[in-house]
Amino acid sequence: MFLINREAIIIKGKQPLVDWINTHDPGNPVSLPDVREENTVILVPECRGREEAVSIIENNFKVLFFAEIEEWVADESLWPKNITLETFRDWFDIEYHSMVFDALEEDIEKREE
């Protein structure tokens, strides 16, 4: 295993996200465990602690917010308007992990999303 020069942030949905999803797809209700089953992991540069790493995420909160909700409701006309950092914090937990290991010897492939 190889320690890599990145840190990881994991974004996990909270109950307000669940409530919003269920408002727009009541025939297929989800629960909090459903939205927390698979989470987004974002690699960030090595930082001087949790606060710096989280600030990278918070500086990009709108892009991340919409990427997260798009997985549940694709129709952009139904998306919330005027998203703030406070909304992002209400809808998502941010987990920080300072040690990231690569278990493989192969190079990591990147593709634009």
N, C-alpha and C positions, 0 to 999 in steps of 0.2 A: 504494500500500500504506500501511496505517495501523498504527503501533505502538500496541498496546492496553495498558491498565493491568492486565495480568495476567501471571503467569508460568505455565509449564507443567511438569507432572510427568507422566512417562510410566512406566507400570507394565508390566514385561515378565516373563513367566513364566520360571522356571528349571527345572532338571532334576527336583527333587523334585515339582513340579507335574506334569510329564510322567509321572513314575513313578506318581503317584497316579491320574491320568486313566487310564493303561493298566491299572491294577489293577481299575478299575471298568468298563472297556469294552475287554476284551482282544481282542474280535473286530474292533475298529476302532482299531488302535494309532496313536498320534501321536508325532511327534518334537519335539525342541526347536525346530527351525526352524518347525514347524507352529504351536506355541503362541506363537512370537514374530513370526509373520507380521502379525498385526493386534494392536495394543496399545491399552490404555486411556490416554487423555490427559485429565488433570484440570487445569483452570485454577484457580490460587490467586491471592490478592491479591499485589500487589507486596510483596516481602519484603526483608530485609536480608541476603540471601545464601542459598546452598543449604541450610544447616542449618535456617534458619527455615522455608523452604518444605517441606523433608522432614519437619519436625516436625508440620506441618499434616496431612500424609498419615499419619504414624505415630500421631497422636492419633485417627485414624479407621480404623485398620488392620483392625479386625474387619469393619466394613461393606464395605470394599474387598476384603478377602480373600474373603468370601462372594459378593460380586458377581462376582469373577473366576472362582471355581470353578463358580458356577451356570451359566456359559456352556458348561461341559463336562459337568457331571453335575447334572441338575436335581433329583434325588431327595435332599432334605435329610437323610434318614435315613442316607445314605452319607457325609455331610460329616464332616470331622474334628471332634473335640470338643476343648475346652480350647485354643483357638488363642491363641498368645502373640505378642508383637511379634517375638520371635526366630523363630518359625515363619514369620511374614510375611516377614521378611528372608531366611530360607532359601529360600522358595518364589518370591520376586519380587525383581527388580532395580528400583531407582528411579532414573530419569534426570531431571535437572533442566535446565530451559531458561529463562533469564531474559528473553529477548527473544521476544515473541510478536507477530506481525503478522497483520492482517486484510487480505486481498487484495481484498475486496469493499466496495462503498459501502453496501450494504443493511444494515439493523439485524440483529443476531443474534437469532434466535428462541430462546426458552427453553421447555422443557417439563419437568415433574416426572417423575422416574424412580423 
